[in-house]
Amino acid sequence: VSPNGVDLRAFDPEIGKDQARRKVGLPEQGKYVLYSGRFSQWKGVQTLLQSAQYVGDGVHTLFVGGFEGEMDVLQASIDHLGVQDRVTILGHKPHAQIPLYLQAADALVVPTSASSEQGQNYTSPLKIFEYMAARRPIVASDLPSMREIVDGSVATLVLPDDPRRLADGLAYVLAGGTKIERQVANAYEKAK
């Protein structure tokens, strides 16, 4: 088996968060939680979207990616929940720009759903390797597929498909501290 990997040079662009935010057109103030990738149901994007109702004020959830039709479904859910002031779909971006978006974020999320066999046991998302290389705190669903890649020493693992638990995990990493700094450092070492 050849595991997934990441080009460390591409995902560690050595620019600060404020500069990355300027380059991608985000306000420098506030906290940003970011998901990148497909917006498929089994990826857990609806759980992340619902968690926006429970994270603290000043926290904004960003979705980067999506394919044809996925953005419309997600936008309809945003409108239905009334969280337009807390959530933004940035859409599909060239892969070469993804490192800037990751650098602009305060936390990165892998909210994979346990509702599918693929998510539960067989996925090996490239995003998690890119997240580890970006040196940002990671919150991921606690699933066997995720535990093949990360554990509590490199990411904050939360109960899948539970928006409140996901929001709690995000609040925890956004608060920072020594444990979160260690997780980020451990994740980068693991990516290497």
C-alpha positions as CSV (number, residue, x, y, z in Angstrom):
1,V,0.0,0.0,0.0
2,S,1.3,3.4,-0.9
3,P,-0.2,6.0,1.4
4,N,-1.2,9.5,0.4
5,G,1.2,12.3,0.9
6,V,1.7,16.0,0.4
7,D,4.2,18.4,-1.2
8,L,5.4,20.2,1.9
9,R,6.9,23.1,0.0
10,A,3.5,23.8,-1.7
11,F,1.5,23.7,1.6
12,D,3.9,25.6,3.8
13,P,4.2,28.9,1.9
14,E,5.8,30.7,4.8
15,I,3.5,33.7,4.9
16,G,1.5,34.9,7.8
17,K,-2.2,34.5,8.4
18,D,-2.9,38.2,7.8
19,Q,-0.9,38.3,4.5
20,A,-2.7,35.1,3.3
21,R,-6.1,36.7,4.2
22,R,-5.2,39.8,2.1
23,K,-4.2,37.6,-0.8
24,V,-7.4,35.7,-0.9
25,G,-9.6,38.7,-0.1
26,L,-10.7,37.8,3.4
27,P,-11.0,40.4,6.3
28,E,-8.1,40.2,8.6
29,Q,-10.3,40.3,11.7
30,G,-12.2,37.3,13.1
31,K,-11.7,33.6,13.3
32,Y,-12.0,31.3,10.3
33,V,-12.8,27.6,10.2
34,L,-12.2,26.1,6.8
35,Y,-13.1,23.0,4.9
36,S,-11.7,22.2,1.5
37,G,-12.9,19.5,-0.9
38,R,-16.0,17.9,-2.3
39,F,-19.4,18.9,-0.7
40,S,-20.8,15.4,-0.9
41,Q,-23.0,14.2,2.0
42,W,-20.6,11.5,3.2
43,K,-17.9,14.2,3.6
44,G,-19.9,15.6,6.5
45,V,-20.3,19.1,5.1
46,Q,-23.9,19.3,6.4
47,T,-22.7,18.6,9.9
48,L,-20.1,21.4,9.6
49,L,-22.7,23.7,8.3
50,Q,-25.0,23.0,11.2
51,S,-22.2,23.5,13.6
52,A,-22.0,27.1,12.5
53,Q,-25.1,27.7,14.6
54,Y,-23.3,26.7,17.8
55,V,-19.7,28.1,17.4
56,G,-19.1,31.4,19.1
57,D,-19.6,34.9,17.7
58,G,-16.9,36.0,15.4
59,V,-16.3,32.6,14.0
60,H,-16.9,32.2,10.3
61,T,-17.0,28.9,8.4
62,L,-15.5,28.8,4.9
63,F,-16.2,26.1,2.3
64,V,-13.6,25.9,-0.5
65,G,-14.3,23.4,-3.3
66,G,-17.4,21.7,-4.5
67,F,-18.3,20.4,-7.9
68,E,-21.3,21.0,-10.2
69,G,-24.5,21.1,-8.3
70,E,-22.9,20.7,-4.8
71,M,-22.6,24.4,-4.2
72,D,-26.3,24.9,-4.9
73,V,-27.3,22.2,-2.4
74,L,-25.0,23.6,0.3
75,Q,-26.3,27.2,-0.4
76,A,-29.9,26.0,0.0
77,S,-29.0,24.5,3.4
78,I,-27.3,27.8,4.4
79,D,-30.4,29.8,3.5
80,H,-32.7,27.3,5.3
81,L,-30.6,27.5,8.5
82,G,-30.3,31.2,8.3
83,V,-26.5,31.2,8.9
84,Q,-25.5,33.4,5.9
85,D,-23.7,35.8,8.3
86,R,-21.6,32.9,9.6
87,V,-20.9,30.8,6.5
88,T,-19.4,31.5,3.1
89,I,-19.0,29.2,0.1
90,L,-15.9,30.4,-1.7
91,G,-16.3,27.7,-4.4
92,H,-13.8,25.8,-6.4
93,K,-10.3,27.2,-6.5
94,P,-7.2,26.0,-8.5
95,H,-5.2,23.6,-6.4
96,A,-2.2,25.9,-6.4
97,Q,-4.3,28.4,-4.4
98,I,-5.4,26.0,-1.7
99,P,-2.3,26.6,0.5
100,L,-3.2,30.3,0.7
101,Y,-6.7,29.5,1.9
102,L,-5.4,27.0,4.5
103,Q,-2.9,29.6,5.7
104,A,-5.7,32.2,6.1
105,A,-7.7,29.9,8.4
106,D,-7.5,29.5,12.2
107,A,-8.7,25.9,12.1
108,L,-9.2,23.2,9.4
109,V,-11.9,20.6,9.5
110,V,-12.4,17.0,8.2
111,P,-16.0,16.3,9.3
112,T,-16.4,13.0,7.5
113,S,-19.7,11.3,8.2
114,A,-20.1,7.8,9.7
115,S,-23.2,7.3,7.7
116,S,-21.3,5.6,4.8
117,E,-19.0,2.6,4.7
118,Q,-16.6,4.7,2.6
119,G,-16.4,7.5,5.2
120,Q,-16.3,5.1,8.1
121,N,-13.6,2.8,6.9
122,Y,-12.1,3.4,3.5
123,T,-11.4,7.1,2.9
124,S,-7.9,8.5,3.0
125,P,-8.6,12.2,2.3
126,L,-5.8,14.2,0.7
127,K,-7.0,17.2,2.6
128,I,-5.8,15.9,5.9
129,F,-2.3,15.5,4.7
130,E,-2.5,19.1,3.3
131,Y,-3.9,20.3,6.6
132,M,-1.0,18.8,8.5
133,A,1.5,20.5,6.2
134,A,-0.3,23.9,6.6
135,R,0.5,24.0,10.3
136,R,-3.0,24.8,11.4
137,P,-5.1,23.1,14.1
138,I,-7.2,20.2,12.8
139,V,-10.6,19.0,13.9
140,A,-11.6,15.6,12.5
141,S,-14.3,13.0,12.9
142,D,-13.3,10.2,15.2
143,L,-13.6,7.3,12.7
144,P,-11.4,4.3,11.9
145,S,-10.5,5.8,8.5
146,M,-9.3,9.0,10.2
147,R,-7.4,7.1,13.0
148,E,-5.3,5.4,10.3
149,I,-3.9,8.9,9.6
150,V,-4.3,10.9,12.8
151,D,-4.8,10.5,16.5
152,G,-5.3,12.9,19.5
153,S,-1.6,13.9,19.3
154,V,-2.0,15.6,15.9
155,A,-5.7,16.5,15.7
156,T,-8.8,17.0,17.9
157,L,-11.1,14.1,17.2
158,V,-14.9,14.5,17.7
159,L,-18.0,12.3,17.4
160,P,-19.0,12.3,13.8
161,D,-22.4,13.6,12.6
162,D,-22.9,15.7,15.7
163,P,-22.9,19.5,15.0
164,R,-22.7,20.4,18.7
165,R,-19.7,18.2,19.3
166,L,-18.0,19.5,16.2
167,A,-18.7,23.1,17.4
168,D,-17.2,22.2,20.8
169,G,-14.1,20.8,19.1
170,L,-13.7,23.9,17.0
171,A,-14.1,26.2,20.0
172,Y,-11.5,24.1,21.8
173,V,-8.8,24.5,19.1
174,L,-9.7,28.1,18.4
175,A,-9.0,28.8,22.1
176,G,-5.4,27.7,21.4
177,G,-2.9,26.8,24.2
178,T,0.0,24.5,24.6
179,K,-1.8,21.3,23.7
180,I,-3.1,22.8,20.4
181,E,0.4,24.1,19.6
182,R,1.8,20.6,20.2
183,Q,-0.8,19.0,18.0
184,V,0.1,21.4,15.2
185,A,3.8,20.7,15.6
186,N,3.2,16.9,15.7
187,A,1.0,17.1,12.6
188,Y,3.7,18.9,10.6
189,E,6.3,16.3,11.8
190,K,3.9,13.5,10.7
191,A,3.3,15.1,7.3
192,K,7.1,15.2,6.9
